Amino acid sequence: MGRLLGAQLRRDRWQLAIWVGGAGLLAFAAASAVGAEFAAEADRRGIVALAATNPAFMFLRGVPDGIEVGAVVFFTTFAFLGVMAGLLSTFLVVRHTRADEGLGRIELLGGGAATRTAPLVATLLLALLANALLGGAVGVGMLGAGLDAARAMLTGLTVAAIGLVFAGAAAIAAQLLPSSRGANGVSAAVVGGAYLIRGAGDALATPSADLTSAESSWLSWLSPIGWGQRVRPFGDIDLWPLLLCLGAAALLAGVALRLRASRDLGASLLQERPGRARAGRSLRSAGGLAWRLQRPTLLGWAAGAAVLGTMAGALAPAVADALDSNAALSELIRRLSPSTRGDALDIFTTAILGLAGVLAAAAGVQAMVRLRSEESEDRAELLLAAPLRRWRWMLAHVAVACLSVGVVALCAGLAAGIAFSMTGYPERLGSSVGAAAAHIPTALVFVGLVGVIFGVLPRLTAPLGWGLLTLGIVVGQFGDLLQLPQAVQDVSPFAHSPGLPADRLEPAALVVLATLAALAVALGVAAFRRRDVRS
């Protein structure tokens, strides 16, 4: 077991270092920035009051729980740290279970002294170690910024516990699904769903009379991230939700081990349907093949975007009623956000459809990362041995990636518009679709960047591609909080994405983003044509 764990740790040492270091730096930078930017109690009271009365803010970040520096840091960063822990855990578990099984590595281990469940046990131990390191980095980062030591370390422990819950869920997905792509997709959807459910519960939160805190609705109890939020490390500490996270993680891990012990190597509890004996006409072209390979993934992203858009419209009456019933809250939002044109419902819609832009970018990145999988697993070499030009093969996948971006964004906008129409706001149908579509050029920039990485540094396509997307999100979401210079914030494409309907549309910015995306794709294709095909 020690050798298995050591081998897995060696393979993941650099990825773990990036995840752990990034989480620690984010926690330290956020705590330092809040302590410097909102040193005065009056300033913290103002930002907390804005959050407690703004459903969009609470959907994205969480519910406030006091005006102390630590409390402000916690509610502004905890949900994002929980997502980081979840994605780290799910990718790690699937990589060392279903992916290694598909590549034949676990079969080699099974031919030796390793038992059937030993690789999964080693993976779960590695997930425990990785989340402990991640949580420790978060705690040390907050401690280094001057926050209370015990409460900072409790925050890190809570983040680690959330990661363990998602690790157990990913272990079950690896037993149920026949491919690593399917297991990764379902596991990532669980993380995203937990974030959205927590966001919906927080958007419906009830603010306190003095606007220094808010109480989430019952929906947040359906999300592990919501459980962690209720620990309240910088408020009235409640350890029962933390114990719930640890208990759920242990239960899910036990179920995964039981499922692994009862199935054959290479099998899955959910079987793939056998394909047809002969390919259809659509598979006779590079574009048709790329579409067939990416279609299930695109459908998954589109479904997630549709759920997100539906939430925007479904929560609209609650947001409007909360503001209509209290004119003082509406006035406070206008006073604390003087630069915003729209009303509170516009701000809420902008925030949720902004997340749709992030989903669209992630769908495009995943479609482009598939290029590297096709190359490293030698399928690209077989195709390129036929009379198929390199540029045509790569552009086929680029076209599917661009299609993925457009479909995901428009599904979110259309779902939001339909939900608005059903809840009494039919005039928002067209504006919702337009607001979601405005994020497409920004998402296409990431498609182009991954294309450049694939052409120049193919082995780093996945880590650099996802890393750039994560960096863009952090700079775009936390740039103001971290007091980053405006020049640094402008590097992120998300900083130039129009926030409709609350902000004004600037067509010039969209044209520049689309041009940059096209130039990046052209550069990536040119670089791929000049290098060798590598495994």
Legacy VTK file of the C-alpha trace (Angstrom):
# vtk DataFile Version 3.0
C-alpha trace
ASCII
DATASET POLYDATA
POINTS 535 float
0.000 0.000 0.000
2.840 2.352 0.814
4.440 1.759 -2.569
1.147 2.298 -4.396
0.535 5.526 -2.514
4.113 6.667 -3.164
3.829 5.963 -6.887
0.572 7.904 -7.171
1.981 10.782 -5.144
5.034 10.947 -7.390
2.862 11.171 -10.502
0.775 13.977 -8.991
3.455 15.905 -7.128
3.511 18.925 -9.455
-0.237 19.096 -9.927
-0.779 18.896 -6.175
1.822 21.598 -5.612
-0.043 23.921 -7.996
-3.469 23.235 -6.458
-2.268 23.495 -2.859
-0.084 26.535 -3.471
-2.827 28.294 -5.395
-5.393 27.739 -2.647
-2.984 28.953 0.016
-2.061 32.050 -1.956
-5.713 32.858 -2.629
-6.571 32.554 1.069
-3.589 34.701 2.083
-4.179 37.338 -0.576
-7.912 37.571 0.154
-7.391 37.875 3.901
-4.636 40.464 3.451
-6.697 42.476 0.974
-9.804 42.539 3.178
-7.719 43.537 6.177
-6.166 46.422 4.230
-9.091 47.543 2.069
-11.777 47.268 4.755
-9.752 48.041 7.869
-12.455 50.339 9.234
-15.512 48.680 10.741
-17.795 51.071 8.851
-16.363 49.893 5.531
-16.885 46.234 6.440
-20.407 46.984 7.614
-21.156 48.579 4.252
-19.920 45.647 2.154
-21.688 43.136 4.413
-24.933 45.124 4.186
-24.627 45.141 0.407
-24.097 41.376 0.352
-26.946 40.657 2.774
-29.403 42.550 0.559
-28.065 41.430 -2.831
-29.180 37.917 -3.910
-26.707 37.977 -6.813
-23.779 38.553 -4.479
-24.903 35.764 -2.159
-25.477 33.401 -5.096
-21.877 33.873 -6.231
-20.036 34.152 -2.909
-22.171 32.968 0.008
-24.013 34.476 2.958
-22.317 36.964 5.308
-21.926 36.052 8.964
-20.648 39.127 10.767
-18.495 42.166 10.130
-15.159 40.952 11.500
-12.300 40.654 9.002
-12.276 36.850 9.173
-16.030 36.653 8.615
-15.806 38.849 5.515
-12.918 36.777 4.141
-14.824 33.557 4.770
-18.035 34.450 2.985
-16.262 36.016 -0.002
-13.892 33.097 -0.689
-15.231 29.918 0.911
-17.537 28.785 -1.915
-14.730 29.116 -4.457
-12.296 27.253 -2.188
-14.887 24.494 -1.817
-15.146 24.176 -5.597
-11.340 24.043 -5.847
-11.204 21.220 -3.290
-13.988 19.388 -5.107
-12.371 19.574 -8.536
-8.961 18.607 -7.150
-10.486 15.546 -5.483
-12.618 14.397 -8.395
-9.878 14.705 -11.028
-7.383 12.951 -8.729
-9.671 10.022 -7.932
-10.805 9.407 -11.515
-7.243 9.728 -12.832
-5.957 6.958 -10.551
-8.981 4.655 -10.839
-11.044 4.555 -14.023
-8.408 6.244 -16.198
-5.612 3.911 -15.030
-7.963 0.979 -15.478
-8.658 1.973 -19.058
-4.931 2.328 -19.794
-4.117 -1.119 -18.362
-2.077 0.063 -15.383
-4.332 -1.470 -12.759
-4.285 -4.783 -14.643
-0.498 -4.830 -14.264
-0.854 -4.187 -10.527
-3.439 -6.936 -10.259
-0.981 -9.373 -11.793
1.268 -8.868 -8.761
0.556 -8.926 -5.057
-1.962 -6.068 -5.026
-5.525 -6.972 -4.092
-8.522 -5.902 -6.147
-9.334 -2.889 -3.984
-5.749 -1.865 -3.156
-5.413 0.778 -5.917
-8.698 2.394 -4.870
-7.678 2.379 -1.197
-4.361 4.017 -2.126
-6.227 6.615 -4.195
-8.581 7.449 -1.339
-5.598 7.794 1.002
-3.965 10.107 -1.526
-7.182 12.153 -1.690
-7.117 12.368 2.112
-3.511 13.570 2.033
-4.155 16.030 -0.800
-7.142 17.589 0.945
-5.246 17.764 4.218
-2.488 19.673 2.442
-5.014 21.913 0.696
-6.857 22.647 3.919
-3.593 23.237 5.735
-2.486 25.692 3.062
-5.778 27.586 3.376
-5.426 27.742 7.164
-1.786 28.814 7.034
-2.601 31.433 4.394
-5.292 32.995 6.577
-3.084 32.714 9.642
-0.240 34.436 7.804
-2.577 37.333 7.021
-3.223 37.881 10.718
-6.495 35.996 11.314
-7.173 33.972 14.442
-5.160 30.739 14.327
-7.838 28.327 15.579
-10.563 29.767 13.338
-8.230 29.871 10.319
-7.297 26.204 10.748
-10.980 25.295 11.247
-11.681 26.950 7.894
-8.973 24.838 6.282
-10.350 21.688 7.904
-13.810 22.501 6.571
-12.478 22.967 3.036
-10.654 19.629 3.310
-13.812 17.871 4.537
-15.766 19.144 1.532
-13.051 17.833 -0.783
-13.297 14.398 0.825
-17.053 14.280 0.179
-16.467 14.904 -3.524
-13.618 12.369 -3.545
-16.045 9.702 -2.345
-18.595 10.729 -4.966
-15.948 10.526 -7.697
-14.886 7.066 -6.492
-18.479 5.853 -6.927
-18.716 7.466 -10.376
-15.544 5.616 -11.382
-17.231 2.312 -10.530
-20.489 3.144 -12.273
-19.240 4.542 -15.587
-17.179 2.746 -18.234
-14.810 5.595 -19.179
-12.731 8.217 -17.439
-14.373 10.956 -19.526
-17.802 9.913 -18.302
-16.657 9.617 -14.689
-14.940 13.005 -14.826
-18.011 14.577 -16.392
-20.407 13.220 -13.786
-18.054 14.066 -10.913
-17.528 17.624 -12.133
-21.301 17.952 -12.586
-21.757 16.933 -8.942
-19.334 19.682 -7.871
-21.051 22.241 -10.100
-24.481 21.136 -8.917
-23.410 21.510 -5.287
-22.242 25.057 -6.020
-25.493 25.962 -7.787
-27.715 24.464 -5.101
-25.747 26.299 -2.438
-26.071 29.458 -4.508
-29.834 29.070 -4.811
-30.152 28.513 -1.075
-28.029 31.575 -0.354
-29.862 33.761 -2.874
-33.064 33.046 -0.936
-31.390 33.827 2.404
-33.117 36.005 4.994
-30.998 38.990 6.109
-30.796 39.912 9.768
-32.394 43.107 11.052
-29.053 44.898 11.330
-27.866 43.603 7.902
-24.695 42.072 9.365
-25.572 38.480 8.492
-28.047 36.319 6.586
-29.568 32.890 7.140
-29.561 30.535 4.144
-32.733 28.766 3.111
-33.197 25.009 3.504
-31.849 24.443 -0.022
-28.270 24.895 1.154
-28.614 21.722 3.238
-28.686 19.779 -0.039
-25.109 20.825 -0.874
-21.828 19.769 0.797
-20.563 23.309 0.210
-23.633 24.544 2.074
-22.776 22.189 4.943
-19.298 23.622 5.181
-20.626 27.164 5.099
-22.821 26.425 8.122
-19.777 25.566 10.247
-19.286 29.351 10.593
-15.600 29.287 11.588
-15.544 33.050 12.213
-18.957 33.282 13.857
-20.894 31.044 16.241
-19.035 27.818 15.476
-21.182 24.755 14.778
-19.222 21.506 14.322
-22.184 19.298 13.399
-22.084 20.200 9.673
-18.348 19.387 9.691
-19.069 15.971 11.189
-21.781 15.531 8.540
-19.169 16.137 5.810
-16.739 13.633 7.324
-19.468 11.042 7.821
-20.727 11.432 4.259
-17.173 11.092 2.935
-16.617 7.871 4.892
-19.959 6.454 3.723
-19.297 7.250 0.057
-15.785 5.767 0.249
-17.182 2.587 1.796
-19.795 2.254 -0.953
-17.119 2.776 -3.627
-14.904 0.051 -2.112
-17.848 -2.339 -1.957
-18.701 -1.687 -5.601
-15.075 -2.169 -6.664
-14.865 -5.493 -4.832
-17.972 -6.779 -6.625
-17.118 -5.970 -10.250
-14.600 -7.327 -12.734
-11.607 -5.384 -13.918
-12.535 -3.230 -16.896
-16.270 -3.647 -16.280
-18.685 -1.019 -15.048
-22.092 -1.095 -13.442
-23.494 1.071 -16.251
-22.656 -0.519 -19.579
-21.968 1.284 -22.837
-24.287 0.467 -25.698
-22.540 -1.369 -28.532
-22.123 0.733 -31.620
-23.291 -0.104 -35.107
-21.205 -2.485 -37.193
-20.750 0.141 -39.909
-20.192 3.845 -39.490
-22.722 6.281 -40.853
-22.014 8.840 -43.541
-21.418 11.535 -40.941
-18.293 9.728 -39.705
-16.583 9.878 -43.095
-15.196 13.337 -42.380
-12.931 14.746 -39.684
-15.672 17.101 -38.572
-18.213 14.299 -38.257
-15.838 12.192 -36.202
-14.956 15.116 -33.915
-18.645 15.840 -33.398
-19.400 12.189 -32.593
-16.576 12.064 -30.033
-17.550 15.314 -28.326
-21.341 15.057 -28.507
-21.985 13.441 -25.091
-19.752 15.959 -23.343
-21.455 18.869 -25.071
-24.876 17.591 -24.075
-23.744 17.429 -20.456
-22.449 21.014 -20.469
-25.603 22.224 -22.226
-27.814 20.527 -19.627
-25.853 22.153 -16.807
-26.132 25.563 -18.472
-29.871 25.078 -18.917
-30.246 24.311 -15.209
-28.264 27.443 -14.370
-30.419 29.595 -16.630
-33.601 28.095 -15.237
-32.461 29.046 -11.745
-32.107 32.670 -12.820
-35.716 32.853 -13.921
-37.104 30.656 -11.160
-35.553 32.778 -8.423
-36.629 36.070 -10.033
-39.992 36.380 -8.205
-38.339 35.787 -4.831
-35.716 38.446 -5.555
-38.292 40.939 -6.768
-40.648 40.309 -3.856
-37.855 40.724 -1.307
-36.963 44.106 -2.761
-40.522 45.315 -3.383
-41.473 44.558 0.214
-38.609 46.634 1.586
-37.899 49.896 -0.190
-35.008 50.583 2.183
-33.128 47.557 0.856
-33.543 48.716 -2.738
-32.316 52.165 -1.825
-29.315 50.688 -0.011
-28.313 48.649 -3.072
-28.546 51.725 -5.293
-26.507 53.752 -2.815
-23.799 51.121 -2.399
-23.662 50.346 -6.144
-24.006 53.742 -7.818
-22.213 52.689 -11.014
-24.775 50.053 -11.938
-27.502 51.013 -14.396
-30.039 48.280 -13.807
-32.200 47.339 -10.870
-31.491 44.513 -8.418
-33.123 41.951 -10.718
-30.789 43.037 -13.539
-27.807 42.603 -11.219
-29.003 39.130 -10.246
-29.494 38.092 -13.881
-26.096 39.486 -14.842
-24.367 37.518 -12.103
-25.940 34.184 -13.016
-25.493 34.576 -16.772
-21.893 35.571 -16.061
-21.491 32.070 -14.652
-22.944 30.788 -17.924
-20.008 32.459 -19.673
-17.623 30.575 -17.391
-19.395 27.303 -18.208
-19.144 28.061 -21.918
-15.412 28.701 -21.601
-14.960 25.455 -19.643
-16.865 23.514 -22.313
-14.607 24.974 -24.999
-11.451 24.175 -23.024
-12.524 20.573 -22.476
-13.259 20.161 -26.171
-9.802 21.451 -27.051
-8.085 19.282 -24.435
-9.590 16.312 -26.293
-7.073 17.054 -29.066
-4.244 16.023 -26.750
-6.066 12.851 -25.685
-6.531 11.827 -29.294
-2.830 12.430 -29.950
-1.383 10.812 -26.803
-3.522 7.678 -27.213
-2.305 7.277 -30.833
-5.666 7.712 -32.534
-4.565 10.941 -34.207
-1.565 9.198 -35.742
-3.839 6.593 -37.350
-6.086 9.275 -38.807
-3.212 11.417 -40.078
-1.667 8.389 -41.806
-4.657 8.590 -44.165
-5.069 11.440 -46.683
-6.185 13.824 -43.927
-4.284 17.059 -43.500
-3.215 18.132 -40.054
-4.862 21.525 -40.213
-8.170 19.986 -41.259
-8.099 17.504 -38.361
-7.291 20.200 -35.789
-9.790 22.703 -37.158
-12.506 20.055 -36.967
-12.012 19.882 -33.201
-11.722 23.669 -32.974
-15.069 23.970 -34.758
-16.675 21.590 -32.260
-15.126 23.584 -29.399
-16.554 26.830 -30.799
-19.914 25.148 -31.286
-19.774 23.963 -27.674
-19.173 27.513 -26.462
-22.119 28.862 -28.434
-24.529 26.070 -27.507
-23.751 26.216 -23.784
-24.090 30.005 -23.610
-27.301 30.081 -25.631
-28.847 27.201 -23.672
-28.309 29.169 -20.476
-29.767 32.345 -21.971
-32.740 30.612 -23.546
-33.522 28.651 -20.376
-33.325 31.848 -18.339
-35.603 33.650 -20.786
-38.186 30.862 -20.747
-38.105 30.716 -16.955
-38.524 34.496 -16.781
-41.523 34.264 -19.105
-43.122 31.586 -16.945
-42.621 33.624 -13.767
-44.117 36.842 -15.060
-41.259 38.572 -16.908
-41.804 37.756 -20.617
-39.977 40.931 -21.672
-36.711 39.413 -20.439
-36.661 36.548 -22.954
-34.705 38.358 -25.647
-32.443 40.224 -23.235
-31.493 36.998 -21.446
-30.439 35.316 -24.690
-28.481 38.399 -25.699
-26.815 38.680 -22.295
-25.630 35.063 -22.457
-24.493 35.374 -26.081
-22.375 38.406 -25.188
-20.026 36.095 -23.247
-19.242 33.928 -26.291
-16.256 35.985 -27.571
-14.643 35.844 -24.123
-15.018 32.060 -23.982
-13.583 31.724 -27.496
-10.371 33.406 -26.330
-9.717 30.417 -24.062
-10.383 28.068 -26.980
-7.684 29.877 -28.933
-5.229 29.861 -26.016
-5.565 26.103 -25.566
-5.017 25.724 -29.303
-1.710 27.591 -28.995
-0.645 25.411 -26.064
-1.513 22.253 -28.007
0.541 23.417 -30.954
3.581 24.530 -28.960
3.596 22.522 -25.688
1.321 19.520 -26.315
2.198 17.661 -23.110
0.994 20.630 -21.065
-2.294 21.082 -22.924
-4.542 19.920 -20.072
-2.760 21.447 -17.055
-2.001 24.767 -18.736
-5.409 24.982 -20.393
-7.348 24.457 -17.188
-4.807 26.525 -15.268
-5.295 29.540 -17.533
-9.063 29.251 -17.201
-8.795 29.077 -13.408
-6.420 32.027 -13.349
-8.780 34.028 -15.543
-11.689 33.279 -13.207
-9.716 34.190 -10.079
-8.468 37.473 -11.553
-11.907 38.282 -12.929
-13.838 37.377 -9.767
-11.363 38.415 -7.077
-9.292 41.085 -8.813
-10.930 43.965 -6.958
-10.900 42.115 -3.649
-7.204 41.236 -4.011
-6.420 44.858 -4.949
-4.752 43.778 -8.162
-3.665 46.631 -10.450
-6.139 47.361 -13.197
-3.523 46.393 -15.786
-3.326 42.913 -14.231
-7.105 42.577 -14.092
-7.336 43.555 -17.748
-5.214 40.524 -18.677
-8.167 38.280 -17.859
-10.613 37.996 -20.773
-13.443 37.904 -18.239
-12.613 41.497 -17.296
-13.764 42.565 -20.782
-16.877 40.414 -20.929
-19.998 42.643 -20.946
-22.222 42.189 -17.915
-25.628 42.501 -19.525
-28.268 43.654 -18.739
-26.784 45.641 -15.826
-23.913 47.132 -17.865
-23.626 48.712 -21.290
-22.656 46.725 -24.354
-19.368 47.718 -25.984
-19.228 46.117 -29.471
-15.586 47.116 -29.937
-14.536 44.942 -27.002
-16.383 41.942 -28.459
-14.708 42.439 -31.832
-11.271 42.597 -30.202
-11.916 39.427 -28.195
-13.150 37.524 -31.254
-10.126 38.695 -33.275
-7.726 37.566 -30.555
-9.418 34.173 -30.465
-9.092 33.762 -34.246
-5.419 34.789 -34.220
-4.689 32.341 -31.399
-6.348 29.495 -33.310
-4.350 30.328 -36.426
-1.117 30.365 -34.423
-1.956 27.021 -32.825
-2.707 25.388 -36.187
0.527 26.730 -37.673
2.550 25.404 -34.730
0.891 21.970 -34.932
1.705 21.686 -38.628
5.420 22.208 -37.882
5.914 19.767 -35.002
5.971 16.000 -34.727
2.990 13.978 -33.576
3.847 12.901 -30.019
2.509 10.281 -27.663
LINES 1 536
535 0 1 2 3 4 5 6 7 8 9 10 11 12 13 14 15 16 17 18 19 20 21 22 23 24 25 26 27 28 29 30 31 32 33 34 35 36 37 38 39 40 41 42 43 44 45 46 47 48 49 50 51 52 53 54 55 56 57 58 59 60 61 62 63 64 65 66 67 68 69 70 71 72 73 74 75 76 77 78 79 80 81 82 83 84 85 86 87 88 89 90 91 92 93 94 95 96 97 98 99 100 101 102 103 104 105 106 107 108 109 110 111 112 113 114 115 116 117 118 119 120 121 122 123 124 125 126 127 128 129 130 131 132 133 134 135 136 137 138 139 140 141 142 143 144 145 146 147 148 149 150 151 152 153 154 155 156 157 158 159 160 161 162 163 164 165 166 167 168 169 170 171 172 173 174 175 176 177 178 179 180 181 182 183 184 185 186 187 188 189 190 191 192 193 194 195 196 197 198 199 200 201 202 203 204 205 206 207 208 209 210 211 212 213 214 215 216 217 218 219 220 221 222 223 224 225 226 227 228 229 230 231 232 233 234 235 236 237 238 239 240 241 242 243 244 245 246 247 248 249 250 251 252 253 254 255 256 257 258 259 260 261 262 263 264 265 266 267 268 269 270 271 272 273 274 275 276 277 278 279 280 281 282 283 284 285 286 287 288 289 290 291 292 293 294 295 296 297 298 299 300 301 302 303 304 305 306 307 308 309 310 311 312 313 314 315 316 317 318 319 320 321 322 323 324 325 326 327 328 329 330 331 332 333 334 335 336 337 338 339 340 341 342 343 344 345 346 347 348 349 350 351 352 353 354 355 356 357 358 359 360 361 362 363 364 365 366 367 368 369 370 371 372 373 374 375 376 377 378 379 380 381 382 383 384 385 386 387 388 389 390 391 392 393 394 395 396 397 398 399 400 401 402 403 404 405 406 407 408 409 410 411 412 413 414 415 416 417 418 419 420 421 422 423 424 425 426 427 428 429 430 431 432 433 434 435 436 437 438 439 440 441 442 443 444 445 446 447 448 449 450 451 452 453 454 455 456 457 458 459 460 461 462 463 464 465 466 467 468 469 470 471 472 473 474 475 476 477 478 479 480 481 482 483 484 485 486 487 488 489 490 491 492 493 494 495 496 497 498 499 500 501 502 503 504 505 506 507 508 509 510 511 512 513 514 515 516 517 518 519 520 521 522 523 524 525 526 527 528 529 530 531 532 533 534
